[in-house]
């Protein structure tokens, strides 16, 4: 399989949007490239007394519209180029969602499954120590991402607060409720995916109820999406995780998929009925991408839909719950085939929207109920989707291009007003 450069994927789409807007080289350069890249070496004492060194990264893409915002991922394949691309997508995503942030992203090259909880905590604190000079409530606000969670954000918050000599909950979002986390944050991204899908389909005059849905990735985002798609009356015909994929034309149980994710159970353990089947490993995930469904929801990692399988996608709608799940080449193939792609920077921005709510609550020391959070989330998601749809009609372009045009114009205008 061809190896794709995620930052080159970003630049390809970005430059197309810049063409629509008629931007010159200087205007492109001030939006396209990161403002700061930080690489750190993290020396961590392991449980056996040895010391290991891990590579860490933080990329701050653009601050024209506000503080940098973006998650921290712990993954054995994390590298500076991946983090650079993810930070750029965060700038675009925050502008599309119309929240006052720029984009940032962090990562550590590590397989967290091979670390004890104590080692993981020491790694997190070492990372917080290393990037302390470039993060803060008004500078750069990290959050959970792949293989990180509220507990890890709590450790990061505590370490930063010690260095700052003051409890500083607004330095990170995605925290446990007991230390300033927001109600509704855990399910925000997955719920936002479903709101985006329902709103976009309604723009096309299509009812979401009764549609077949396949969800690749049964993690926090994918499992929540399955749960809420099922609540909307959809039929979950397939779901997958690292163990493989489960298929059932009569429908999988959305609540059970979510429960298994929370309990960290693999889908190889899913109790299938007579009409169901399980396909193990990568074969299962590939089979899911090309299965017979109305809506395909890639909610795993980058580059899952590529030039090799895009031609076999049977779904009419692709709702990108993961970051960068479709390569630039695949995007062109899907567009030519008439497949409607609701891009990641629009479909999965629910997480950063509620992260913004959490940050605002921390700064103001005033907290909303979960019902209020979900109402505000729905309002933001619907407004973003409808705005992008309107831009697409104006420029006669794809939804991805409409989202990029929306974001790039906002970021460029803010940079101009700041004199950058």
Phi, psi and omega in degrees: 000138181296139177271125183258143177267111185297325180289324176295324175300315178300312183297323179301311181288320179303314182293329175294318178295320178297326176297316178301322183273354179069034182282140175277179184299314182298318179294322179293315185297324183285346177257327190283322192256148183297147176280329181208140173232127182241129173240131183230151174254125186249110178268120187235130175284121181273168183298332181274005179095346179285166178240128177244149178249129180244147177272134177232156183220150166214122179244129179248109191279305185206134183240017183297330184256001179149187181301153175295146180216131177171159188282174174240125178247142174251109183207140183295341179255009178298138174211171186297326182290320176297314181295323177300314180295317181296325178293322178295317178297327178294323176300315180295315183298316181294323178291320178298318181284350180060049173242148191279065178227157163257187184254141173214167176198150179225162178195155173231132178281098183197148169263099186296340180292343181264002180251145173286169179298322179296318178294321179295320178295316180295324176297315181297316180294324177295321178294316178300318177300317186290323183258006179312318183296341186245005178239166180161164185303334180247010184239301184204122186243101178291176181198172176291154174212213182300126177065018171235163187205188182299321180298317179295322176294326177297317177297317180298314180300317181295316181294317178297317181298322177297315180293330182271354180059030179193137177299121188232073184296334184284001180286335177222157172241173185079022181279163170300151181303323186294342179239029174105008176291162182263139169300142178086352184292320186299323183260002190300315184294311181296319177295319179298324177301316181290320177298317179297316180297313181297317181293317181293318179298324179294329175296331177269005179074028184246133177275131182283332182301133178089352181287145175278136184230136174240129185241113177271114182107111181252040175276204184298318181285309183297318182291323177293319178300316178302316180302313184279331172298317178299321179294334177278002179090013177280162178252114180278101186272343180201148175210152182216163171209197184294341181278338183143203184228145174252141181231139175199110182298334180280348175112132173273159182276109182299319179295321180292320177301317178294318181298318180295322179295316180298321181273004180058039176265139179281153181289348173298343179264000183297132182281087182285147175275191184298324184273359184265164176211157177239129177244117187286156169060208182297329178300321179295316180295321177292322178296324179296317182301326183252016182284168181281101181210159176276320184235125176252128182241093174286114184232034181248244182249187183290158168059037179279328174255115185231187183297337183280330183244351183300326180291344182258000179294126182264345182295146174277331182232132173246120180251108188279101179273334177272169174272123176062041182283348183241125178288163181298321179295316179296323179302317179295320179297313180297318181297317179296329180276356179084014176282129181270119181252118172270108193290157181307317184295347174251310188295323186252022182280001178300326180295315181286333175297312181285335171298320176298318177298319180298313179301315180297319179295319179298316182292324183266350182056038176224128190242143182264158174286163178298323179298317179295318180299312182294325176294317179293321177299311180300319179298313180295316182295315181296319180297317181295314180298313182294325178294314180296319178300319179296320178296321179298319178295321181295315185262358182053058184225177179288166178295323178296315181294323178297321178293317179295317178301315178303310185289313184297321179295321179294315182293316180297318180295318178297317179297320178297316182294334177275352180079023182275000000 
